[in-house]
Amino acid sequence: MIDLNKIKTIPIAQRKNKLKLDLIIKPEDSVVSFNDESVVLLKKKIVEAYKGEKQIILMMGSHVIKTGMSLLIIDLMKKKIINHIAMNGSGPIHDFEIALIGETSEYVEETIEDGSFGMAEETGKYINEAIKEGAKSNFGLGESIAKKIINMNLKYKEFSILANAYKLNIPVTVHSAIGTEIIHQHPSCDGAAIGKTSYNDFKKIIESITKLEEGVIINIGSAVILPEVFLKAFTVARNLGFNIKKFTAANIDMTKHYRPTVNVVERPTSLGGLGLTILGRHEETIPSLHRLITDELK
């Protein structure tokens, strides 16, 4: 069996990154540049759910963070519009790196050539450490990393979705698949701890989905993992007898994919819900939706 203890890591300070703080959009700077009927309808459903104190769940791939949208998501949490955040396994990695150094998103096309892709020492060390600590305390994966960011008092923690969610007492769940994330490459990785904490988060998202009637669930930029997690969690909620029929399910992405379309938009809404598909660049769709919601609720 391969020995990962021989892995060579590099200091994160040596790595070049695509996303820096000046590229992160501030809430006051969001504008409506994508204003089609589906976005307006989704805004309407979100506002209705918010005013009716219904569940609003955001599932997000890491490109939401990598395109500079973190502060917009944080703003919606602070305004109590979003009640639950769900990420795939790469989301908290980029979130943590922003909190740590104010940058993230390495140049994979360069670092894959010499085997240094994903080998930033601090990323693997601290996140894997957080997950192992969380497993001992029976935390979820998201909560484990959020607490680490806060306890380390990272310099740029105000840009962290995880840390802000924790402070606001909003569930933030992380749904990991072993071998898909750079932290799994590091010798500090503990597969059992990842499994335990991510499974705890699976149960947490089921709990949130049980409250989805007349609410809204949005998937932004996750083509595989989160649509699959949602379908299974949704099935468990219905199996346990929870009435979830009339709700809005929206998929927002740059291109159309099978799993979000079928597992989020179509199948779960078959008993009377509303399914929406919105295709466009994150840099346009997310700020537009943020501005439409916040203007409506002024």
ZINORUR-V115556 format. One line per field, one symbol per residue. phi: phi as a letter, one per 20 degrees, with the letter a starting at -180 (. if undefined). Layout:
phi = ???
This chain:
phi = .fdffegddcfffeeecedcgfeefegfdfcedcceffffffgffffffffelefcdddbffffffendgffffffffemeedbdccefegfffffffffcmbamfegfefffdmegmefgfffffffffffffffemeefffffgffgffflfgdffeefffffffemdgcdcddcgnecffffefffcfffffffffgfffffggfffdfgmdcccddmdecgfgffffffffffffeneeccdbdccddbececffffeedeeffefepeddcccdrfgfdfffffgffffffdf
